[in-house]
Amino acid sequence: MTDICDAPFSKFRQHIQFVVAAKAAELVEWKHCAGVNCLALLKSSLPGGSEYLFTGSRDGTLKRWALADDGATCCATFESHVDWVNDAVLTGNNTLVSCSSDTTVKVWNGLSYGSCIRTLRQHSDYVTCLASAEKNSNVVASAGLGGEVYIWDLEGALAPISKSSDAAEDCSNGVSGSGSSLPITSIRPNSSSNNISLHTQSQGYIPVSAKGHKESVYALAMNDSRSLLVSGGTEKVVRVWDPRTGSKMMKLKGHTDNIRALLLDSTGRFCLSGSSDSMIRLWDLGQQRCVHSYAVHTDSVWALASTPTFSHVYSGGRDLSLYLTDLATRESVLLCTKDHPILQLALHGDSMWVATTDSSVHKWPAEAHNPQKVFERGASFLAGNLSFSRARVSLEGSTPVPIYKDPSVSIYGTPGIVQHEILNNRRHVLTKDTAGTVKLWEITRGAVIQNYGEVSFDKKKEELFDMVSIPAWFTVDTRLGILAVHLDTPQCFSAEMYSTDLNIPGKPEDDKVNLARETLKGLLVHWLIKRRQKFGSHSSINGEVPSGKDVSTRILTASRVEVDGNADNDSAVFPPFEFSAVSPPSIMTEGSQSGPWRKKITDLDGTEDEKDMPWWVIDCVMNNRLPPRENTKCSFYLHPCEGSTLQILTQGKLSAPRILRIHKVINYVIEKMVLDKPLDSVNSDGTFAPGMHGATGGDGSFRTGPKPWQKLKPSIEILCNNQQQSGPIYGRNLKILYLITVCCRASDGTESYKVQTSEWFEVMELCPYRILQRINSFISILNLVLKICGRAVTSQMILIHNQ
């Protein structure tokens, strides 16, 4: 097998991300945290049997809820999509099919605890909608923004994969309930493996393609007998297809804006369409024309549902309202109003489940079997046949009054994150959710460390501003309503901190810790332990014990990467990088032979290898190797400030780690320039010799160890904007103002001499590296004072950033 390090980089091999949730006490595992895009009901055929509601959310997950008269209980989470879940349908015998903005269609065992049977990859863009035929349970249609419409025969798509391919995907990573999986008879088992190798179609299966759309498709519908398929989108026309062959049958024109919702009656004769032009239209497919138009809404219509007899239509959309309309008499009534736009409807007996852009789902009375009861309560109006007629009525003050004020049942979600700010320390992120709550997250642990409540986000951001500069090693987005942290190689390995700044016990304070490496180590500790249990401690990246040839290849590979010598080569995780096992984050990535996938870190079983995850992630965690990086030294000069009459003290440049802690510079200055004693690195005229031997390494870098002057025990305090500063300085273009107060005290504690001055310092660039360009004449002042008094030094310094 070709060594994976020899293969060229591609986008999916350079990226990994993880999503983190709030504290376990908030039970976010059992709730959605973003808008609910789709609903699907699994009804029992037996009296008193269990009924389930499936919800698909913009948080990338689906959930199964066990329904009761007075509520609903989440009993499974289906987690594998890496972007919004846009639609979901149930086919016969408990098979759940979902589609996503990650361009995939996934098939699930609907009554399992999150088992993904197969991932179907054919679309080139977001998959926005699905349609199924209840009387032909093997057929599902999918469409998306790429304009493609595919009709899938699930029996063929789920056929066992040939022996030449890896086992099918089994994403058993949902929230498990107690006991075993619910009984299911329709799904053939594919594999008992938990491997994440993802494949498109088995044995060359290709779905039927309905070609004709030139633009995005937003809506699909199929009749029960699978004889008709209708589609609509940004072309503003309804297209009718034969789903058995994918051939065109007709095209219906009438809407003046995007078509967002479609509905077919069981016979396939009538079609209802909802559009962004605010109109609902009833089409007679036999006559190939629009027979009625209903001006009910004042804005886009996004969702439609009908009574069992197709005599009345329920509609909802952007105007936050749910209406019931009699298709024959044109009489309409406002059932309820929401706080958020309505995305989808699901009829459940005489009630209606309503999904919106909020993370909660509500059930409202609907009287689907006797809708006349609703009209008898009054407050109805006659729907017009032109869009402006409804808008004009609204403007005239004749706004309908809703029949129902409160839902009968609610499934509450959690507020989604809508605003975030990465703080300067590059470990904390400040967030604000839809409820206005502001929280502080520690990224390296994936945990909320402070809940500030409903406070001003901007003011809290200013309060938390810290005078520290660390390279940007990760990015964050909140598209899913939760924090998604992105790590891209090699940029993610650019940030390091000293162990003392991370409060890591048992490590020397000058040990540097690579933030990305330790974060990956914390994320994959469960995977690493399980992998070593399965394959032993000497397994290679692909799980095999390396042969002599493999060892030589790996040695060759190691010459191209950097080995992190400070890292412990075991599975131990430092406290600042420990992720919760109670509410674990999920990772989202892909490998050399898999598409994108998502899984909780505690559900990884150790078999995942470079086919499933980027090779550099596995190599980093298993072998402590990091991708090549720039020289991590920063070079700087010690110079008097502009306009000073002091002579230049050094002719050569100094070097230090890229992370330059202020106290090291101060210590060096005191040791080399202040103490009244000869030093190896000081010439007779008081200047430094190039290279700065003595307190530095042979390359001129700062070196740790006891200092001869430390017996004097000088007290040095650093303030940033009047706040104590003890953190590191990372190379940046900064201007720094030092306010120096030197106070020498006699042996009895009385103050014998005091001098104060202020000067400017500048931090500037040297070639590609960051440097400290000028340090002013306070050195001479300190030197003079100490020569006079011979006492301890107290320096108070204030740093002001002007980036």
C-alpha positions in Angstrom: 0.0 0.0 0.0 1.3 3.5 -0.8 2.3 5.4 2.3 -0.3 7.9 3.1 2.2 10.6 3.8 3.3 10.4 0.1 -0.1 11.2 -1.2 -0.8 14.8 -2.1 -2.9 16.9 0.3 -6.6 17.4 -0.5 -9.1 19.5 1.3 -10.7 16.7 3.3 -7.3 15.4 4.5 -6.4 18.7 6.0 -9.5 19.4 8.1 -11.1 18.1 11.2 -13.8 19.8 13.4 -15.6 19.1 16.6 -18.8 20.3 17.9 -19.4 20.9 21.6 -22.6 21.2 23.6 -23.4 22.8 26.9 -23.3 21.2 30.4 -24.8 17.7 30.7 -27.2 19.1 33.3 -29.0 20.9 30.5 -29.8 17.6 28.8 -28.9 19.0 25.4 -28.4 15.4 24.2 -32.1 15.0 24.2 -33.0 18.4 22.6 -32.5 20.1 19.3 -30.5 23.4 19.5 -31.4 24.8 16.1 -34.5 25.2 13.9 -36.4 22.0 13.0 -36.6 21.6 9.2 -38.6 18.4 8.9 -41.1 16.0 10.5 -42.1 12.4 9.9 -44.7 10.3 11.8 -44.5 6.6 12.3 -48.0 5.5 13.1 -48.8 2.2 14.7 -51.1 -0.2 12.8 -52.3 -1.7 16.1 -54.7 -0.1 18.6 -52.6 1.1 21.5 -49.3 0.6 19.7 -46.4 2.9 20.0 -46.3 6.0 17.8 -43.1 8.0 17.0 -42.3 11.4 15.7 -39.0 12.0 13.9 -37.6 15.5 13.8 -34.7 16.7 11.6 -32.9 19.8 12.6 -30.4 22.5 11.5 -28.1 21.2 14.2 -27.3 18.2 11.9 -29.2 15.5 13.9 -32.5 13.6 13.7 -34.3 12.5 16.8 -37.0 9.9 17.5 -39.7 10.9 20.0 -42.1 8.4 21.7 -45.5 10.1 21.7 -48.0 10.1 24.5 -51.2 12.0 25.0 -49.6 14.6 27.2 -46.0 14.8 25.9 -43.1 13.2 24.1 -39.9 11.5 25.2 -36.7 11.4 23.1 -35.5 7.8 22.8 -32.9 8.0 20.0 -30.6 10.5 18.3 -29.5 9.9 14.7 -26.1 11.5 14.2 -24.1 11.2 11.0 -24.9 14.2 8.9 -22.3 17.1 9.1 -24.7 19.9 8.0 -28.4 20.8 8.2 -30.9 18.0 7.9 -33.3 19.4 5.4 -35.9 16.7 5.0 -36.8 13.2 6.2 -39.4 10.7 5.1 -40.5 7.2 6.3 -40.8 4.4 3.8 -42.5 1.2 4.6 -41.4 -1.1 7.4 -39.7 1.5 9.5 -37.0 2.8 7.2 -36.1 6.4 7.7 -34.4 8.4 4.9 -32.9 11.8 5.4 -31.2 14.4 3.3 -28.8 17.2 4.2 -26.8 20.2 3.1 -23.8 17.9 3.2 -25.0 16.7 -0.2 -25.9 13.2 1.1 -29.0 11.0 1.4 -28.8 8.6 4.4 -30.9 5.5 5.1 -31.5 4.6 8.7 -33.0 1.8 10.7 -35.8 4.0 12.1 -36.4 1.9 15.2 -32.7 1.5 16.1 -30.8 3.7 18.5 -29.2 5.7 15.7 -28.1 3.0 13.2 -27.2 4.4 9.7 -27.5 1.7 7.1 -26.1 3.4 4.1 -25.0 6.8 2.7 -26.0 7.6 -0.8 -23.9 10.1 -2.6 -25.1 11.3 -6.0 -26.0 15.0 -5.6 -23.5 17.8 -6.4 -25.0 20.4 -4.0 -27.3 20.7 -1.0 -30.1 18.1 -1.0 -33.2 20.0 0.0 -36.2 17.7 -0.3 -37.4 14.1 -0.4 -40.6 12.3 -1.4 -41.8 8.8 -0.9 -44.6 6.5 -1.9 -46.5 4.9 1.0 -47.8 2.0 -1.2 -44.4 1.3 -2.7 -42.1 1.4 0.2 -38.9 0.9 -1.8 -39.0 4.2 -3.7 -37.7 7.6 -2.6 -37.0 10.7 -4.7 -34.4 13.4 -3.8 -33.7 16.8 -5.2 -31.5 19.8 -4.4 -29.8 23.0 -5.3 -27.9 21.4 -8.1 -31.1 20.9 -10.1 -30.8 17.1 -10.0 -33.8 14.9 -9.3 -33.0 11.2 -8.5 -35.4 8.4 -7.8 -33.9 5.7 -5.6 -35.0 2.0 -5.4 -33.9 1.3 -1.9 -33.8 -2.4 -2.4 -31.2 -2.0 -5.1 -29.3 0.8 -3.2 -29.1 -1.2 0.0 -27.9 -4.4 -1.7 -24.9 -5.9 0.0 -21.6 -4.4 -1.0 -19.3 -6.6 -3.0 -16.4 -8.3 -1.3 -13.9 -6.0 -3.0 -15.3 -3.1 -1.1 -15.3 -2.4 2.6 -18.2 -3.1 4.8 -21.2 -0.8 4.8 -21.4 2.1 7.1 -22.9 1.4 10.5 -23.1 4.7 12.4 -24.4 3.4 15.7 -23.6 6.6 17.4 -27.0 7.9 18.6 -28.0 8.4 22.2 -28.7 4.9 23.5 -31.7 4.1 25.6 -32.0 1.2 28.0 -32.4 -2.3 26.7 -31.9 -3.6 23.2 -32.9 -2.2 19.8 -36.6 -2.2 19.0 -37.8 -5.1 16.8 -37.4 -4.6 13.1 -38.0 -7.0 10.3 -37.6 -5.1 7.1 -34.0 -4.2 7.1 -31.4 -6.8 6.1 -28.3 -6.6 8.3 -25.3 -5.4 6.3 -22.4 -5.7 8.7 -21.8 -5.9 12.4 -18.7 -3.7 12.0 -18.7 -0.2 13.3 -16.3 0.9 10.6 -17.0 4.3 9.1 -16.0 3.5 5.6 -18.6 5.3 3.6 -19.7 4.3 0.1 -22.0 5.7 -2.5 -23.8 2.9 -4.2 -23.3 -0.8 -3.9 -22.3 -2.9 -6.9 -22.6 0.1 -9.3 -26.2 1.0 -8.5 -27.3 4.2 -10.2 -30.6 5.9 -9.4 -33.1 7.0 -12.0 -32.5 10.6 -13.0 -35.3 13.0 -13.9 -33.5 15.6 -16.1 -35.0 18.9 -16.9 -34.5 21.4 -14.1 -31.9 24.0 -14.9 -32.1 25.6 -11.4 -32.5 24.7 -7.7 -35.3 22.4 -6.6 -37.0 23.1 -3.3 -40.1 20.8 -3.2 -41.0 17.2 -4.2 -44.2 15.2 -3.9 -45.1 11.6 -5.0 -48.5 9.9 -5.0 -49.2 6.7 -3.1 -49.0 4.4 -6.2 -45.6 5.8 -7.4 -47.1 6.8 -10.7 -46.4 10.5 -10.5 -43.7 12.7 -9.1 -43.9 16.5 -9.0 -41.1 19.0 -8.4 -40.7 22.8 -8.1 -38.1 25.4 -7.3 -36.6 28.6 -8.5 -37.9 28.2 -12.1 -41.4 29.0 -10.7 -43.0 26.0 -12.6 -44.3 22.7 -11.4 -42.8 19.8 -13.3 -44.5 16.4 -13.5 -42.5 13.2 -14.0 -42.9 9.5 -14.4 -40.7 8.3 -11.5 -40.4 4.8 -13.0 -38.5 6.1 -16.0 -37.6 9.7 -15.1 -39.4 11.0 -18.2 -41.1 14.4 -18.4 -44.9 14.4 -18.5 -45.9 18.1 -18.2 -44.9 21.6 -17.0 -47.3 23.8 -15.1 -46.9 27.6 -15.1 -48.7 30.1 -12.9 -46.5 31.0 -9.9 -44.5 34.2 -10.0 -41.9 33.2 -7.5 -40.1 30.2 -6.1 -42.1 27.1 -5.4 -41.5 26.0 -1.8 -44.1 23.3 -1.1 -46.0 20.6 -3.0 -48.7 18.1 -2.2 -50.4 15.3 -4.3 -53.6 13.6 -3.5 -53.6 9.8 -3.3 -54.9 9.3 -6.8 -52.5 11.7 -8.4 -55.1 13.8 -10.1 -54.8 17.0 -8.0 -51.7 18.9 -6.9 -51.3 21.7 -4.4 -48.4 24.1 -4.5 -47.2 26.8 -2.2 -44.9 29.6 -3.3 -42.8 32.6 -2.2 -45.4 34.7 -4.1 -47.7 34.0 -1.0 -50.2 32.0 -3.2 -51.5 28.5 -2.9 -52.6 26.9 -6.2 -54.7 23.8 -6.9 -53.8 22.1 -10.1 -55.8 19.5 -12.1 -53.1 17.3 -13.7 -55.6 15.7 -16.0 -56.5 19.2 -17.4 -52.9 20.4 -17.0 -54.0 23.7 -15.6 -54.6 25.7 -12.4 -58.2 25.4 -11.3 -58.0 27.6 -8.1 -55.7 30.1 -6.5 -55.9 30.9 -2.8 -54.6 34.2 -1.4 -54.4 33.3 2.3 -51.0 34.3 3.4 -49.2 37.6 3.4 -45.8 36.2 2.8 -44.1 33.0 1.4 -45.9 29.7 1.8 -43.3 27.1 3.0 -45.4 24.1 4.3 -48.6 22.3 3.2 -50.7 19.4 4.6 -54.1 18.1 3.7 -57.0 16.4 5.4 -57.3 12.6 4.6 -59.9 13.4 2.0 -57.9 16.2 0.3 -60.9 18.5 0.9 -59.0 21.0 3.1 -55.4 22.3 3.2 -53.3 23.4 6.1 -50.7 25.9 5.2 -47.9 27.8 7.0 -44.9 29.9 6.1 -42.9 33.0 6.6 -45.8 35.1 8.0 -45.7 32.9 11.2 -49.3 31.8 10.7 -51.1 28.4 10.3 -54.2 28.5 8.2 -56.9 26.0 7.3 -58.6 26.5 4.0 -61.7 24.7 2.4 -60.6 24.0 -1.2 -64.2 24.0 -2.4 -65.7 27.0 -0.7 -62.5 29.0 -0.4 -63.3 29.7 3.3 -60.2 30.1 5.5 -59.5 30.3 9.2 -56.4 31.2 11.2 -55.7 28.3 13.5 -52.7 29.8 15.3 -49.8 32.2 15.1 -46.2 31.4 16.0 -43.2 33.4 17.0 -41.1 31.9 14.2 -41.6 31.1 10.5 -43.3 27.7 9.9 -41.1 25.2 8.0 -43.1 21.9 8.0 -46.4 20.3 9.1 -47.3 16.7 10.0 -50.9 15.7 10.6 -51.3 13.4 13.6 -54.9 12.3 14.0 -56.9 15.4 14.8 -53.8 17.4 15.6 -51.0 19.0 13.7 -47.3 19.0 14.6 -45.7 22.2 13.5 -41.9 22.7 13.0 -40.4 26.2 12.8 -37.0 28.0 12.7 -37.0 27.6 16.5 -35.6 24.5 18.1 -39.0 23.5 19.7 -41.9 21.6 18.1 -45.5 22.1 19.0 -48.7 20.2 18.5 -51.9 22.1 17.8 -55.6 21.0 17.5 -56.5 20.6 13.8 -59.8 18.6 13.6 -58.6 16.9 10.5 -61.5 14.4 10.4 -64.1 17.0 10.9 -62.7 20.4 9.9 -66.1 21.9 9.9 -65.9 22.1 13.7 -63.2 24.7 13.3 -65.2 26.9 10.9 -68.2 26.7 13.3 -66.1 28.7 15.8 -66.2 31.7 13.5 -63.5 34.2 12.6 -63.3 32.8 9.0 -62.7 34.8 5.9 -62.9 34.2 2.1 -59.6 33.6 0.4 -59.0 35.8 -2.6 -57.5 34.7 -5.8 -54.9 37.4 -6.2 -51.9 37.8 -3.9 -52.4 41.6 -3.4 -56.0 41.0 -2.3 -54.9 39.3 0.9 -52.2 41.9 1.6 -54.8 44.7 1.1 -57.2 43.1 3.6 -54.4 43.0 6.1 -53.5 46.6 5.6 -57.2 47.6 6.1 -57.0 46.2 9.6 -59.1 43.0 9.0 -56.4 40.8 10.4 -57.9 37.4 11.4 -58.0 36.3 15.0 -56.4 32.9 15.8 -58.7 30.1 17.0 -56.2 28.6 19.3 -53.9 30.5 21.7 -51.7 27.7 23.1 -50.5 24.3 21.8 -51.7 21.1 23.3 -48.2 19.5 23.5 -44.7 21.0 23.2 -41.3 19.4 22.6 -38.9 22.1 23.8 -35.4 22.6 22.4 -32.5 24.6 23.7 -31.5 28.1 22.5 -29.1 28.0 19.7 -25.9 30.0 19.6 -26.2 33.0 17.2 -23.1 35.1 18.1 -19.6 34.3 19.1 -16.2 36.0 19.6 -12.8 34.2 20.0 -10.9 35.9 22.8 -7.3 36.9 22.6 -6.0 34.0 24.6 -7.2 31.7 21.8 -8.6 29.2 24.4 -11.9 30.9 25.3 -14.9 31.8 23.1 -17.7 34.1 24.2 -21.2 33.2 22.9 -24.7 34.5 22.9 -27.7 32.3 22.2 -31.3 33.0 21.0 -32.4 33.6 24.5 -29.9 36.3 25.1 -27.7 34.3 27.5 -24.0 35.0 27.3 -21.6 32.2 28.1 -17.8 31.7 28.2 -16.5 28.5 26.7 -13.1 26.8 27.1 -12.4 25.3 23.7 -9.7 22.9 24.8 -12.2 21.2 27.1 -15.4 21.8 25.2 -17.1 23.1 28.3 -18.9 26.2 29.5 -16.8 27.7 32.3 -19.0 30.8 33.0 -22.6 31.6 32.5 -23.1 35.3 32.7 -26.9 35.3 32.0 -28.6 37.9 30.0 -25.9 40.6 29.8 -24.6 42.8 27.0 -22.4 40.7 24.7 -20.3 43.7 23.7 -19.6 44.9 27.2 -18.7 41.5 28.4 -16.3 41.1 25.4 -14.6 44.3 26.5 -14.3 43.2 30.1 -12.7 39.9 29.0 -10.2 41.6 26.7 -6.7 40.3 27.6 -3.3 41.8 26.7 -2.0 38.7 25.1 -1.4 37.7 21.5 -1.5 34.1 20.4 -1.6 32.8 16.8 -5.0 31.9 15.5 -4.9 28.1 15.5 -8.6 27.4 15.1 -11.8 28.9 13.7 -15.3 28.7 14.9 -18.8 28.8 13.3 -22.2 28.5 14.8 -24.1 27.4 11.7 -25.5 24.4 13.5 -26.6 26.4 16.6 -23.7 25.0 18.6 -20.0 25.7 18.6 -18.2 24.0 15.7 -14.4 24.3 16.1 -12.3 23.8 12.9 -8.7 22.7 12.9 -6.8 22.9 9.6 -3.2 21.7 9.1 -0.6 23.0 9.4 -2.1 26.3 10.7 -3.6 24.7 13.8 -0.2 23.7 15.1 1.1 27.3 15.2 0.0 28.0 18.8 2.0 27.0 21.9 1.8 28.0 25.5 4.0 27.4 28.5 2.8 24.7 31.0 2.8 27.3 33.8 0.3 29.5 31.9 -2.0 26.4 31.5 -1.6 25.5 35.2 -0.5 21.9 34.3 0.7 20.2 37.5 3.8 18.2 37.4 5.4 19.8 34.3 8.3 22.2 34.3 7.0 25.7 34.0 9.1 26.3 30.8 7.8 23.3 28.9 5.9 24.4 25.8 2.5 22.8 25.0 1.1 22.7 21.5 -2.5 23.5 21.9 -3.8 21.7 18.8 -1.9 18.5 19.5 -3.1 18.3 23.1 -6.7 19.1 22.0 -6.6 16.3 19.4 -5.1 14.1 22.1 -8.0 14.9 24.4 -10.6 14.4 21.7 -9.2 11.0 20.6 -8.2 9.5 23.9 -11.1 7.0 23.8 -10.2 6.0 20.3 -6.5 5.6 21.1 -7.2 3.4 24.2 -9.6 1.2 22.2 -7.2 1.0 19.3 -4.4 -0.2 21.5 -6.7 -2.7 23.0 -7.5 -4.1 19.6 -4.2 -3.8 17.8 -1.6 -3.4 20.5 0.7 -0.4 21.1 2.8 -1.0 18.0 0.0 -0.9 15.4 0.4 1.4 12.4 -2.0 4.1 11.3 -4.1 1.6 9.3 -4.2 -0.8 12.3 -1.7 -3.3 11.1 1.5 -4.2 12.8 4.3 -2.7 10.7 6.7 -4.9 8.9 10.4 -4.1 8.4 9.6 -2.3 5.2 6.9 -0.3 6.8 9.3 0.7 9.6 11.8 2.0 7.1 9.1 3.9 5.2 7.9 5.4 8.5 11.4 6.5 9.3 11.6 8.2 6.0 8.3 9.8 6.6 9.5 11.1 10.0 12.2 13.1 8.3 9.5 15.3 6.7 7.6 16.0 9.9 8.4 17.5 13.3 8.4 15.3 16.3 7.0 17.0 19.4 9.7 16.2 21.9 7.9 17.8 24.8 4.8 15.7 24.4 4.3 12.6 26.4 4.0 9.6 24.1 1.1 7.9 25.8 -2.6 8.3 26.2 -2.4 10.7 29.2 -4.4 13.9 28.8 -3.6 17.1 30.7 -6.4 18.6 32.7 -6.9 21.7 30.4 -7.6 19.3 27.5 -10.0 16.8 29.2 -13.4 16.6 27.4 -16.5 15.4 29.2 -17.4 11.7 28.8 -20.9 12.5 30.1 -21.7 15.1 27.4 -19.0 14.3 24.8 -18.3 16.4 21.7 -18.7 15.0 18.3 -16.0 15.1 15.6 -16.8 15.8 12.0 -14.2 14.9 9.3 -13.4 12.5 6.4 -10.5 10.3 5.3 -8.9 9.1 2.2 -11.8 6.7 1.3 -14.8 8.1 3.1 -17.1 11.0 2.7 -17.9 13.4 5.6 -19.1 11.8 8.8 -20.0 12.8 12.3 -19.7 10.7 15.5 -19.4 11.2 19.2 -15.9 10.7 20.5 -17.0 8.1 23.0 -18.6 6.0 20.2 -15.3 5.6 18.2 -14.3 2.0 18.5 -10.6 2.1 17.5 -11.0 0.6 14.0 -11.1 4.1 12.4 -7.9 4.7 10.4 -6.6 6.9 7.6 -9.5 5.8 5.4 -11.8 7.5 7.8 -9.8 10.3 9.4 -7.0 12.6 8.1 -3.7 10.8 8.3 -2.0 13.8 10.0 -4.5 13.6 12.9 -3.8 10.0 13.6 -0.1 10.4 13.2 -0.1 13.3 15.6 -2.1 11.4 18.3 -0.3 8.1 17.9 3.2 9.1 17.1 3.6 12.7 18.5 4.5 13.9 15.0 3.5 17.4 13.8 3.6 18.8 10.2 6.7 20.9 9.4 6.5 24.5 10.7 8.4 27.7 10.4 11.4 28.5 12.5 9.8 29.0 15.9 12.5 31.5 17.1 11.9 35.2 17.2 14.8 37.6 16.8 15.1 41.0 18.4 17.5 43.8 19.3 18.1 45.8 22.4 18.3 49.5 21.4 17.9 52.8 23.1 14.8 54.7 22.1 14.8 57.3 19.4 16.3 60.7 20.5 18.2 59.1 23.4 21.9 60.1 23.9 22.8 56.6 25.0 25.0 54.5 22.9 23.8 51.3 21.2 24.6 48.5 23.6 24.4 45.5 21.3 25.5 45.1 17.7 24.1 41.6 17.2 20.5 40.3 17.4 19.2 38.1 20.1 16.8 35.2 19.7 14.1 33.7 21.9 11.2 31.2 21.5 8.3 32.6 19.4 6.5 32.7 22.7 8.3 35.4 24.5 7.3 35.8 28.1 7.8 39.3 29.5 9.4 38.2 32.7 12.1 36.5 30.8 13.0 39.7 29.1 13.0 41.5 32.4 15.1 38.8 34.1 17.6 39.0 31.2 17.9 42.7 31.4 18.4 42.7 35.1 21.0 39.9 34.9 23.0 41.3 32.1 22.7 45.1 32.4 21.7 46.0 35.9 23.9 43.9 38.3 27.2 45.6 39.2 29.4 42.6 38.5 31.3 41.3 35.5 29.5 38.9 33.1 30.9 36.8 30.3 28.6 38.4 27.8 29.4 42.0 28.7 32.4 43.8 27.1 34.5 46.4 28.9 32.4 49.2 27.7 29.3 47.6 29.1 27.9 46.4 25.7 26.8 42.9 25.0 28.8 40.6 22.8 26.9 39.2 19.8 25.3 35.9 20.6 24.7 36.7 24.3 26.5 33.8 25.8 26.0 33.0 29.4 22.3 33.3 30.0 21.5 32.2 26.5 22.1 29.1 24.6 24.9 28.9 22.0 22.5 30.1 19.4 21.8 33.3 21.4 18.4 32.0 22.7 17.2 32.4 26.2 18.1 29.6 28.5 16.4 28.5 31.8 18.1 27.8 35.0 18.9 29.6 38.3 20.2 33.1 37.9 23.1 34.5 40.1 21.1 37.6 40.9 18.0 35.7 42.1 19.4 35.7 45.6 18.5 39.4 45.7 14.9 38.3 45.1 13.7 41.4 43.1 10.0 42.0 43.1 8.7 42.6 39.5 5.0 43.2 38.7 3.7 43.7 35.2 0.4 45.4 34.6 -1.7 45.6 31.3 -4.2 48.4 31.4 -3.8 48.5 35.1 -4.4 44.7 35.3 -1.7 42.3 36.3 0.0 40.8 33.3 1.9 37.5 33.7 1.2 35.8 30.3 3.4 35.5 27.3 4.0 37.9 24.4 3.7 36.4 21.0 5.4 38.1 18.1 3.2 41.0 16.9 3.6 44.6 15.7 2.9 46.3 19.0 3.7 49.6 20.8 4.4 49.2 24.5 4.5 51.9 27.1 6.5 51.1 30.2 6.0 53.1 33.4 9.0 52.2 35.5 9.1 52.8 39.2 12.3 51.8 40.9 12.1 51.7 44.6 15.1 50.6 46.8 14.5 50.0 50.5 16.9 49.9 53.4 17.3 46.9 55.6 14.8 48.3 58.0 12.2 48.5 55.3 12.2 52.3 54.9 12.3 53.8 51.5 15.8 55.2 50.7 15.6 56.0 47.0 12.9 56.2 44.4 12.9 57.2 40.8 10.1 57.0 38.2 10.2 57.5 34.4 8.3 56.4 31.3 9.5 55.5 27.9 8.2 53.9 24.7 9.2 50.5 23.4 8.3 49.0 20.0 7.8 45.5 18.8 8.6 45.2 15.1 9.2 42.6 12.5 12.6 41.3 11.4 12.5 39.4 8.1 9.8 36.7 8.5 10.1 36.6 12.2 8.7 38.8 15.0 11.2 40.9 16.9 11.5 43.4 19.7 13.0 46.4 18.0 13.7 48.9 20.7 14.0 48.9 24.5 14.6 52.3 26.1 17.0 53.8 28.6 15.2 52.5 31.7 18.0 49.9 31.8 20.5 52.7 32.5 18.3 54.2 35.2 17.9 50.8 37.0 21.7 50.3 36.7 22.4 53.7 38.2 19.9 53.2 41.1 21.3 49.8 42.0 24.9 51.0 41.9 23.9 53.8 44.4 21.7 51.8 46.7 22.6 48.1 46.1 19.1 47.1 47.2 16.3 45.1 45.7 14.4 46.4 42.7 10.6 46.9 42.3 9.4 47.6 38.8 5.9 48.4 37.8 5.2 48.2 34.1 2.1 49.1 32.2 1.7 47.8 28.6 -0.6 49.5 26.1 -1.3 47.8 22.8 -1.8 50.0 19.7 -2.1 47.4 17.0 
